[in-house]
């Protein structure tokens, strides 16, 4: 009987340990992909901000082979997880993760076709949202897309009791965090030359929010 090469079991175990898994990413990835497949450009580089575990990067890159997916995260452990998922998937259109902190205006990348940011702006200071839009405005060409996903308030009110409870939990952890007003986020877009073109109601009281760079 053939035997696996010496050390292969240890390598697989190590790889599985590095590859983080977020249950929320497993639950929402198909719903998010259904919107992205419709609104993203057909080709070009798509920069993902705060890629986290890397699960979305692998899932989207596999489903959108004509797009070059560029993940990023400021956290070294997150980048290790993304790199492990990338090695596991073996996708030619999935780049190595960038060490990108959205609060730093130098992102280490030039113009891109689209920017995707999933579940970040409510788990970060408001300055991160401001910097995200400022960077998107500088790097997207006319017609380029900025896609956001997460919970939002509408007209100052929460859309569900669970979101209100979540907001309170976030603010207890860090007063600078919290579920954002969609109207305030849209205003950031206008300031950066990005127009809110579509909102999509998503499962679990979340939204997909799609901006487009103005001509």
HELIX and SHEET records of a PDB file:
HELIX    1   1 UNK A    8  UNK A   18  1                                  11    
HELIX    2   2 UNK A   23  UNK A   39  1                                  17    
HELIX    3   3 UNK A   55  UNK A   63  1                                   9    
HELIX    4   4 UNK A   76  UNK A   89  1                                  14    
HELIX    5   5 UNK A  121  UNK A  123  5                                   3    
HELIX    6   6 UNK A  126  UNK A  139  1                                  14    
HELIX    7   7 UNK A  161  UNK A  173  1                                  13    
HELIX    8   8 UNK A  182  UNK A  191  1                                  10    
HELIX    9   9 UNK A  203  UNK A  205  5                                   3    
SHEET    1   A 6 UNK A  67  UNK A  70  0                                        
SHEET    2   A 6 UNK A  44  UNK A  49  1                                        
SHEET    3   A 6 UNK A 112  UNK A 118  1                                        
SHEET    4   A 6 UNK A 140  UNK A 150  1                                        
SHEET    5   A 6 UNK A 206  UNK A 213 -1                                        
SHEET    6   A 6 UNK A 194  UNK A 202 -1                                        
SHEET    1   B 2 UNK A 152  UNK A 153  0                                        
SHEET    2   B 2 UNK A 180  UNK A 181  1                                        
END                                                                             
